[in-house]
Amino acid sequence: MQELRKETDEQLVKLYEDGNDNAFDILLERHQQVIYNHIFAIIHDEDMANDIFQDTFYKAIICIRSHRYTESGKFQAWLIRIARNLVIDHVRHSRPVVEIVDKKERERLLNNPKCVVGNAEMDFHNEQTMRELEQMISLLPEPQQEVVRMRIYDDLPFKEIAVLTHCSINTALGRMRYAVINLRKMAAKRDLTFIEL
C-alpha cells in the first residue's frame, strides 16, 4: 500500500482499471475531502452532500472499471465535473415546477423565439463551434488548458482553480489571460468570431 501512495493519480487509475482495488482506496483518500467540500459548498445540505459524494465515486468506479475513463487533464477536475453534474441534476429535480395557467401568456411564451430551445441548424452550428473551441484549447500549453477547462466546463471560480492547480490566484488569472490571448490569435487565423470567456 505504501508503494502505491507514490504513484500519480493517472497511474492509480490504470492500476484500478486493471483490478487493483487498493489503487482506488488511495484515490478516494487523496480526493474525498476536496470533492465533499466542493459539493457541500454548493448545496449546504450535509445529507444530500453525502449522497452526491457517494454517487460521484460510484460513477467514477463504473466509468473506470468499464474502461471509459480517458485522461483529459487532472483526475480531481474530472471528479469535480462528475460531482457538479450530479449537483445540477439534484437542483433540477428538486426545483418546484411552475405552470402558467393563463392561456394567452402561455402562447406568447411558446411563440417567443428566445424561448425556443433551438433548431437542428442551430444545434449543428453550436456543436461545430464547441468542437473548434475544444481543438484550439488542446493546442494551448498544459497549464493554460487546465485553467480554461476548469473555468469553461466546470464553471469554477479562480480561487478554486488556484487551489486545485496548486498555484496562487494571480498565477491562475495570468494563465487564463494568456490562454485568452492565444485563443484569440488562433480564432483570427481560422476566421472565427472569438467570444470572451
Secondary structure, 3 states (H helix, E strand, C coil): CCCHHHCCHHHHHHHHHCCCHHHHHHHHHHHHHHHHHHHHHHHCCHHHHHHHHHHHHHHHHHHHHCCCCCCCCCHHHHHHHHHHHHHHHHHHHHCCCCCCCCHHHHHHHHCCHHHCCCCHHHHHHHHHHHHHHHHHHCCCCHHHHHHHHHHHCCCCCHHHHHHHCCCCHHHHHHHHHHHHHHHHHHHHHCCCCCCCC
